[in-house]
């Protein structure tokens, strides 16, 4: 690990940046003097968020339309991001993702496919486009937002867990491929984040301190990963210790402990009313325009 990197004057592009973790991450980078390009499928909200954040002293931020499942859209986003501040993108944060909950057998086939398209293919596409540009210039940093769900399995999140396992494995392999280059690669793995994605989750009160964080906590972890070139970051660290400890157990024993801790019902018995608005939004967004 080399010297900490200054973010002043860097250009940071964030997918799914109009709300939640993305918006908090945009704010954190702006506070370090970086210019930020927010990309989001909801281009109207991306613009509103950019206007809101531009009110911060010295902030340089813009919002652009982006469909991470469309390679051409992603390429146009990069071109527009490079032009936005007359400087190439230095950091890409692949943050866009969706997380429907419920039993896998009840999940609509289209929603299964949509998770793979957004959470996996979107990350693969963005990573390839970014790294090719970074290698040409001899600098850059890629951050992929994964999840603790990429390290273990949670009932009620089967497909989501599959996608995040893919992101963790992909990011680690890509880091290995680029370890002898000046390109940084990081995976940030948060536990349950207080955003729309986790609304209504049935989290045991005794486990809240270990498993629930604010989007600002994740944003700080992303910034830290870039500044200090960290390959993997778990948020909070205590949750990573818990998951690592459970992973040492045989599967039956691990799930027995999870049942005792009531981790097995966090997403199978979530509040349907609290989840309804989010599920409705992603169901609408996955329809072709």
C-alpha positions as CSV (number, residue, x, y, z in Angstrom):
1,X,0.0,0.0,0.0
2,X,1.5,3.3,-1.1
3,X,0.9,6.9,0.1
4,X,-2.7,8.1,0.6
5,X,-4.1,9.6,-2.5
6,X,-5.5,13.1,-2.6
7,X,-9.0,13.4,-4.1
8,X,-8.8,17.2,-4.8
9,X,-9.5,17.8,-8.4
10,X,-10.3,14.2,-9.2
11,X,-13.4,13.3,-11.3
12,X,-15.6,10.6,-9.7
13,X,-18.4,8.9,-11.5
14,X,-21.1,7.1,-9.5
15,X,-23.7,4.8,-10.9
16,X,-27.1,4.7,-9.1
17,X,-26.0,8.0,-7.6
18,X,-29.2,9.9,-7.2
19,X,-30.3,8.4,-3.9
20,X,-29.2,6.2,-1.0
21,X,-25.6,5.1,-0.9
22,X,-24.8,6.7,-4.2
23,X,-26.0,10.1,-3.1
24,X,-24.1,9.8,0.2
25,X,-21.0,8.8,-1.7
26,X,-21.3,11.7,-4.0
27,X,-21.4,14.0,-1.0
28,X,-18.4,12.4,0.6
29,X,-16.3,12.8,-2.5
30,X,-17.4,16.4,-2.9
31,X,-16.3,17.1,0.6
32,X,-12.8,15.9,-0.3
33,X,-12.6,18.3,-3.3
34,X,-13.5,15.9,-6.0
35,X,-15.8,16.7,-8.9
36,X,-18.7,14.2,-9.1
37,X,-20.8,12.9,-12.0
38,X,-24.0,11.2,-10.9
39,X,-25.4,8.6,-13.2
40,X,-28.9,7.2,-12.7
41,X,-31.7,5.5,-14.6
42,X,-33.9,8.2,-13.1
43,X,-32.3,11.0,-15.0
44,X,-34.7,13.6,-13.6
45,X,-33.8,12.6,-10.0
46,X,-30.1,12.6,-11.0
47,X,-30.4,16.2,-12.1
48,X,-32.3,17.2,-8.9
49,X,-29.7,15.5,-6.7
50,X,-26.9,17.3,-8.6
51,X,-28.6,20.6,-8.1
52,X,-29.1,19.9,-4.4
53,X,-25.5,18.9,-3.9
54,X,-24.2,21.8,-6.0
55,X,-25.3,24.2,-3.2
56,X,-22.4,22.9,-1.1
57,X,-19.5,25.4,-1.1
58,X,-17.1,24.8,-4.0
59,X,-19.1,21.7,-5.2
60,X,-18.7,20.6,-8.8
61,X,-21.4,18.1,-9.6
62,X,-23.6,17.1,-12.5
63,X,-26.3,14.5,-13.1
64,X,-26.5,12.3,-16.2
65,X,-28.8,9.6,-17.5
66,X,-27.4,6.0,-17.2
67,X,-28.9,2.6,-17.8
68,X,-26.1,0.2,-16.6
69,X,-27.8,-2.7,-18.4
70,X,-27.2,-1.0,-21.8
71,X,-23.5,-1.0,-22.9
72,X,-24.1,1.9,-25.3
73,X,-25.7,4.0,-22.5
74,X,-22.7,3.3,-20.3
75,X,-20.3,4.3,-23.0
76,X,-22.2,7.5,-23.6
77,X,-22.2,8.1,-19.8
78,X,-18.4,7.9,-19.7
79,X,-18.0,10.2,-22.7
80,X,-20.3,12.8,-21.2
81,X,-18.7,12.4,-17.8
82,X,-15.2,13.1,-19.3
83,X,-16.6,16.2,-21.0
84,X,-18.5,17.4,-18.0
85,X,-15.5,18.9,-16.3
86,X,-13.1,18.8,-19.3
87,X,-11.2,16.0,-17.6
88,X,-11.3,12.2,-17.7
89,X,-13.0,10.1,-15.0
90,X,-10.5,9.1,-12.3
91,X,-12.7,6.9,-10.2
92,X,-15.8,4.8,-11.1
93,X,-18.1,3.6,-8.3
94,X,-20.3,0.8,-9.5
95,X,-23.1,1.4,-7.0
96,X,-26.3,0.7,-9.0
97,X,-28.2,-2.3,-7.8
98,X,-31.6,-3.7,-6.8
99,X,-32.7,-5.9,-4.0
100,X,-36.2,-7.5,-4.1
101,X,-37.0,-9.8,-1.2
102,X,-39.0,-12.9,-0.8
103,X,-38.8,-16.7,-1.4
104,X,-36.9,-17.6,-4.6
105,X,-39.6,-19.9,-5.9
106,X,-42.1,-17.0,-5.8
107,X,-39.8,-14.6,-7.6
108,X,-40.9,-13.6,-11.1
109,X,-38.5,-14.8,-13.8
110,X,-38.1,-11.3,-15.1
111,X,-37.1,-10.0,-11.7
112,X,-34.5,-12.7,-11.4
113,X,-33.1,-11.7,-14.8
114,X,-33.3,-8.0,-13.9
115,X,-31.1,-8.5,-10.8
116,X,-28.5,-10.3,-12.9
117,X,-28.6,-7.6,-15.5
118,X,-28.3,-4.7,-13.0
119,X,-26.2,-6.2,-10.2
120,X,-23.8,-8.3,-12.3
121,X,-23.8,-7.3,-15.9
122,X,-23.9,-3.7,-15.0
123,X,-20.8,-4.1,-12.9
124,X,-19.0,-6.1,-15.5
125,X,-19.8,-3.6,-18.2
126,X,-18.8,-0.6,-16.2
127,X,-15.7,-2.2,-14.9
128,X,-14.5,-3.1,-18.4
129,X,-15.2,0.3,-19.9
130,X,-13.5,2.0,-16.9
131,X,-10.4,-0.2,-16.7
132,X,-9.7,0.1,-20.4
133,X,-9.8,3.9,-20.1
134,X,-7.7,3.8,-16.9
135,X,-5.0,1.6,-18.5
136,X,-4.7,3.9,-21.4
137,X,-4.0,6.9,-19.1
138,X,-2.0,4.9,-16.6
139,X,-4.2,5.8,-13.6
140,X,-7.6,5.2,-12.1
141,X,-9.6,3.5,-9.4
142,X,-12.6,1.2,-9.6
143,X,-14.9,0.6,-6.6
144,X,-17.6,-2.1,-6.8
145,X,-20.3,-2.0,-4.2
146,X,-20.9,-5.6,-3.1
147,X,-22.5,-6.7,0.1
148,X,-22.1,-9.0,3.1
149,X,-24.7,-11.0,1.1
150,X,-21.7,-11.7,-1.2
151,X,-20.0,-13.6,1.6
152,X,-22.8,-15.8,2.9
153,X,-26.4,-16.7,2.1
154,X,-29.5,-15.0,3.5
155,X,-32.9,-16.6,3.1
156,X,-35.2,-14.3,1.2
157,X,-32.3,-12.9,-0.9
158,X,-31.3,-15.9,-2.9
159,X,-30.8,-14.2,-6.3
160,X,-29.4,-11.0,-4.7
161,X,-26.9,-13.2,-2.8
162,X,-25.9,-14.8,-6.1
163,X,-25.3,-11.5,-7.7
164,X,-23.2,-10.1,-4.8
165,X,-21.2,-13.3,-4.6
166,X,-20.4,-12.7,-8.3
167,X,-19.4,-9.1,-7.6
168,X,-17.1,-10.2,-4.8
169,X,-15.4,-12.9,-6.8
170,X,-15.1,-10.8,-9.9
171,X,-13.6,-7.9,-8.1
172,X,-11.0,-10.0,-6.3
173,X,-10.0,-11.7,-9.6
174,X,-9.8,-8.3,-11.4
175,X,-7.7,-6.9,-8.5
176,X,-5.3,-9.9,-9.1
177,X,-5.1,-9.2,-12.8
178,X,-4.3,-5.5,-12.2
179,X,-2.2,-5.7,-9.0
180,X,1.0,-4.8,-10.9
181,X,-0.5,-1.8,-12.6
182,X,-1.3,1.7,-11.3
183,X,-5.0,0.9,-11.4
184,X,-6.8,0.4,-8.0
185,X,-9.6,-2.1,-7.6
186,X,-11.8,-2.3,-4.4
187,X,-14.9,-4.2,-3.2
188,X,-16.9,-2.5,-0.5
189,X,-19.2,-4.9,1.4
190,X,-21.8,-3.2,3.6
191,X,-24.2,-5.0,5.9
192,X,-27.8,-3.8,6.0
193,X,-27.9,-0.1,5.0
194,X,-30.7,2.2,6.1
195,X,-31.9,3.0,2.6
196,X,-35.0,2.2,0.5
197,X,-33.5,-1.2,-0.4
198,X,-33.7,-2.5,3.2
199,X,-37.0,-0.9,4.1
200,X,-39.1,-3.2,6.3
201,X,-36.3,-5.7,6.9
202,X,-37.1,-7.8,10.0
203,X,-33.8,-7.1,11.8
204,X,-33.6,-8.5,15.4
205,X,-33.1,-5.6,17.8
206,X,-30.1,-7.4,19.4
207,X,-28.4,-7.5,16.0
208,X,-28.9,-3.9,14.9
209,X,-25.6,-2.7,16.2
210,X,-23.7,-5.4,14.3
211,X,-25.7,-5.4,11.0
212,X,-27.2,-2.0,10.3
213,X,-25.3,1.1,9.0
214,X,-26.1,4.4,7.5
215,X,-25.4,5.2,3.8
216,X,-22.9,7.8,5.1
217,X,-20.9,5.0,6.8
218,X,-20.7,3.2,3.4
219,X,-19.7,6.4,1.7
220,X,-16.8,7.0,4.0
221,X,-15.7,3.4,3.5
222,X,-15.7,4.0,-0.3
223,X,-13.7,7.2,0.0
224,X,-11.2,5.4,2.3
225,X,-10.9,2.5,-0.1
226,X,-9.8,5.0,-2.8
227,X,-7.5,7.1,-0.7
228,X,-5.7,4.1,0.8
229,X,-6.1,1.7,-2.1
230,X,-7.9,-1.0,-0.1
231,X,-8.9,-4.2,-2.0
232,X,-11.7,-5.2,0.4
233,X,-13.7,-3.2,3.0
234,X,-16.5,-4.5,5.2
235,X,-18.9,-2.1,6.7
236,X,-19.1,-2.3,9.7
237,X,-16.0,-4.3,10.6
238,X,-17.9,-6.1,13.4
239,X,-20.3,-7.6,10.8
240,X,-17.4,-9.0,8.8
241,X,-16.0,-10.7,11.9
242,X,-19.4,-12.2,12.6
243,X,-19.8,-13.5,9.0
244,X,-16.2,-14.8,9.0
245,X,-16.8,-16.6,12.3
246,X,-20.1,-18.2,11.1
247,X,-18.4,-19.3,7.8
248,X,-16.1,-21.6,9.8
249,X,-19.1,-23.7,10.9
250,X,-20.6,-26.5,8.9
251,X,-23.7,-25.3,6.9
252,X,-26.2,-26.9,9.3
253,X,-24.5,-25.4,12.3
254,X,-24.2,-22.0,10.7
255,X,-27.9,-21.8,9.8
256,X,-28.8,-23.2,13.3
257,X,-26.9,-20.2,14.8
258,X,-28.5,-17.9,12.3
259,X,-31.9,-19.2,13.3
260,X,-31.1,-18.7,17.0
261,X,-30.0,-15.1,16.2
262,X,-33.1,-14.7,14.0
263,X,-31.0,-13.8,11.0
264,X,-32.9,-16.3,8.9
265,X,-36.1,-14.2,9.0
266,X,-34.7,-10.8,8.3
267,X,-35.9,-10.9,4.7
268,X,-38.4,-13.8,4.6
269,X,-40.6,-12.0,7.2
270,X,-40.0,-8.4,6.3
271,X,-42.9,-5.9,6.5
272,X,-44.7,-6.2,3.1
273,X,-46.2,-2.7,3.5
274,X,-42.8,-1.1,4.0
275,X,-41.4,-3.1,1.1
276,X,-44.3,-2.4,-1.3
277,X,-43.1,1.1,-2.5
278,X,-39.6,-0.1,-3.3
279,X,-40.8,-3.3,-5.1
280,X,-43.3,-1.2,-7.1
281,X,-40.5,1.2,-8.2
282,X,-38.1,-1.5,-9.4
283,X,-41.0,-3.3,-11.1
284,X,-41.8,-0.2,-13.1
285,X,-38.1,0.5,-13.9
286,X,-37.5,-2.9,-15.3
287,X,-40.2,-2.5,-17.9
288,X,-38.8,-1.6,-21.3
289,X,-39.3,2.1,-22.2
